[in-house]
Amino acid sequence: MFNSRILIIEDDAFLGEKVSQLLESKGCFTEVYRDGEQGLLAALKSSFDLILLDIMLPSINGLKVLSLLRKERQTPVMMLTALGAEEDRIKGLSFGADDYLPKPFNFTEMSLRVDALLRRTLQNTPSKNVLTLEDDFLSLTRMDHQVTYQSHAIDLTPIQFKLLWLLVENKSSTLSKAYLSQSALGKPHNQYDRSLDMHISRIRKKLVSVGMPSEHITTVHGKGYCYR
């Protein structure tokens, strides 16, 4: 489950936030949408390892979201269905859902089901070994941790390199502090620990010193950081 990117499309704000917090505590990166149309656009725009999809949604319902999604993507989907809604579960599976979880559900069971589905998916997905990332004038090379911007070399520490790589790799997506802290610093995020913020600040200053606009790495208040 660690490092997985999970999209949650759930109109219950409390439930969506609770699920997001649980998954991020296990090292996942999550995005949460409460509207079917917005959730579908997010699913088509970015790459996710798993989608948790409620059926009863504003705008367009979860079954329609799944039907439209399957025309473009084969992202694993776990449907969240009302207890006893057997017809919805059958439709969801026929439309291409990979699993379903009836509400109300136990969060421990949900976590185990998510982990099992991710493991099955990873076993059937070729591993990616990207060695370089490029975005306009910025270039990162994983092998020697080399970073250049407009041909200017930028000296980053290993942790700073990991952070920048994650941000560029997930361009235009907001990465939570919990995800970045666990992935790059190797420890859970603590709201009283400012080390992650200091690393991001130093990365930004080094990039700005060679000509990159400061707004390329933005702070998303209450959520995390984003490379645009």
C-alpha positions in Angstrom: 0.0 0.0 0.0 2.9 2.3 0.7 3.4 5.1 -1.9 0.2 4.2 -3.7 -1.9 7.0 -5.2 -5.6 6.5 -4.4 -8.5 8.6 -5.6 -11.6 8.7 -3.3 -14.9 9.7 -4.9 -17.3 9.9 -2.0 -20.0 12.6 -1.3 -20.0 12.0 2.5 -17.5 14.6 3.5 -16.8 13.0 6.9 -16.4 9.5 5.5 -14.2 10.7 2.7 -11.9 12.6 5.0 -11.8 9.6 7.4 -10.8 7.2 4.7 -8.2 9.7 3.3 -6.6 10.1 6.8 -6.4 6.4 7.3 -4.8 5.7 3.9 -2.4 8.6 4.3 -1.3 7.3 7.7 -0.2 4.2 5.9 1.9 6.2 3.4 -0.6 6.6 0.6 -1.2 9.8 -1.4 -4.9 10.5 -1.7 -7.2 12.9 -3.5 -10.8 13.3 -2.5 -13.8 14.5 -4.6 -17.5 14.7 -3.5 -18.9 15.0 -7.0 -19.1 12.3 -9.7 -18.2 14.6 -12.6 -15.2 16.1 -10.8 -14.0 12.7 -9.7 -14.2 11.3 -13.2 -12.2 14.3 -14.6 -9.5 13.7 -11.9 -9.4 10.0 -12.7 -8.9 10.7 -16.4 -6.4 13.5 -15.9 -4.0 11.8 -13.5 -2.7 8.3 -12.9 -3.9 6.5 -9.8 -3.2 3.0 -8.4 -6.8 2.6 -7.1 -10.1 4.4 -7.1 -12.6 4.1 -4.2 -15.9 5.0 -5.8 -19.2 5.6 -4.1 -22.4 4.9 -6.1 -24.7 7.6 -4.9 -23.0 10.8 -6.1 -24.1 14.3 -7.2 -23.8 15.2 -10.8 -23.4 11.7 -12.2 -23.6 8.5 -10.2 -20.8 6.1 -9.5 -22.0 3.5 -12.0 -22.0 6.1 -14.8 -18.5 7.3 -13.7 -17.2 3.7 -13.9 -18.8 3.1 -17.3 -17.2 6.3 -18.7 -13.9 5.6 -17.0 -13.6 2.1 -18.5 -13.7 3.6 -22.0 -10.3 5.3 -21.3 -8.6 3.7 -18.2 -8.3 0.3 -16.5 -7.5 1.7 -13.1 -8.6 -0.7 -10.4 -11.9 0.4 -8.8 -13.4 -0.6 -5.5 -17.1 0.3 -5.4 -18.6 1.6 -2.1 -22.2 0.4 -2.0 -25.1 0.6 0.4 -25.7 -2.5 2.5 -28.1 -4.8 0.7 -27.8 -3.0 -2.6 -27.2 -6.3 -4.5 -28.3 -5.0 -7.8 -25.8 -2.1 -7.7 -23.0 -4.5 -6.8 -23.9 -6.7 -9.8 -24.0 -3.7 -12.1 -20.7 -2.4 -10.8 -18.9 -5.7 -11.4 -20.5 -6.0 -14.8 -19.2 -2.5 -15.7 -15.7 -3.4 -14.7 -15.4 -2.9 -10.9 -12.6 -5.0 -9.3 -14.2 -5.2 -5.9 -16.9 -3.8 -3.7 -17.3 -2.9 -0.1 -20.8 -2.5 1.5 -21.5 0.4 3.8 -21.2 0.8 6.7 -17.8 -0.9 6.7 -15.1 -1.6 9.2 -12.0 0.6 8.5 -9.7 -2.3 9.3 -11.5 -4.5 6.7 -11.4 -1.6 4.2 -7.6 -1.2 4.7 -7.0 -5.0 4.3 -9.2 -5.1 1.1 -7.4 -2.1 -0.4 -4.0 -3.6 0.4 -5.1 -6.9 -1.2 -6.4 -5.3 -4.3 -3.2 -3.2 -4.7 -1.1 -6.3 -4.3 -3.0 -8.1 -7.0 -2.7 -5.2 -9.4 1.0 -4.8 -8.8 1.6 -8.4 -9.5 0.0 -8.0 -13.0 1.7 -4.6 -13.8 5.2 -4.4 -15.3 7.6 -2.5 -13.0 8.6 1.0 -14.1 12.2 2.1 -13.8 12.3 5.7 -14.9 15.9 7.0 -14.8 15.3 10.6 -16.0 12.6 13.2 -15.7 12.4 16.3 -17.9 10.0 19.3 -17.7 10.7 22.3 -19.9 14.2 23.5 -18.8 14.4 21.2 -15.8 16.1 17.8 -15.9 16.6 15.2 -13.2 18.8 12.1 -13.5 18.2 9.4 -10.9 21.5 7.5 -11.2 23.8 10.3 -10.1 21.2 12.7 -8.5 22.1 15.3 -11.1 19.7 18.3 -11.5 20.0 21.0 -14.1 17.8 24.0 -15.0 18.6 25.8 -18.2 22.0 24.0 -18.2 22.8 25.3 -14.7 23.7 22.5 -12.3 21.9 22.5 -9.0 23.4 20.8 -5.9 20.7 19.0 -3.9 21.1 16.7 -0.9 19.7 13.1 -1.4 16.5 14.0 0.5 16.0 17.2 -1.5 16.5 15.2 -4.7 13.9 12.7 -3.7 11.4 15.4 -2.8 11.9 17.2 -6.1 11.7 14.0 -8.1 8.3 13.1 -6.4 7.0 16.6 -7.1 8.0 16.7 -10.8 6.9 13.1 -11.3 3.4 14.0 -10.1 3.3 17.4 -11.8 0.1 19.4 -11.2 -0.9 17.1 -8.3 -0.8 18.2 -4.7 1.3 15.8 -2.7 0.4 15.6 1.0 3.0 16.3 3.7 2.3 12.8 5.1 3.2 11.2 1.7 6.3 13.4 1.1 7.6 12.9 4.7 7.2 9.1 4.5 8.5 8.8 1.0 11.5 11.1 1.1 12.4 11.5 4.8 11.5 8.0 5.8 9.3 9.0 8.7 5.7 9.8 9.5 4.7 13.4 9.3 4.5 15.4 12.5 2.8 18.7 12.5 5.4 20.1 14.9 8.4 18.9 12.8 9.3 21.6 10.3 12.1 19.6 8.5 10.0 18.9 5.5 9.0 22.5 5.1 12.7 23.5 5.4 13.8 21.1 2.7 11.1 22.3 0.3 12.1 25.9 1.1 15.8 25.2 0.3 14.9 23.4 -2.9 12.8 26.4 -4.0 15.6 28.8 -3.2 18.2 26.8 -5.2 15.9 26.6 -8.2 15.0 30.3 -8.1 18.7 31.1 -7.9 19.2 29.6 -11.4 16.2 31.3 -12.9 13.1 29.1 -12.2 10.0 31.1 -11.2 9.3 30.6 -7.5 5.6 29.7 -8.2 6.7 26.4 -9.9 6.7 24.8 -6.4 3.6 26.0 -4.6 2.4 25.5 -1.0 -1.2 24.3 -0.9 -2.5 25.5 2.4 -3.6 22.7 4.7 -2.7 20.0 2.1 0.9 19.9 1.0 3.0 20.9 -2.0 2.6 20.9 -5.8 4.9 21.3 -8.8 3.2 23.1 -11.6 
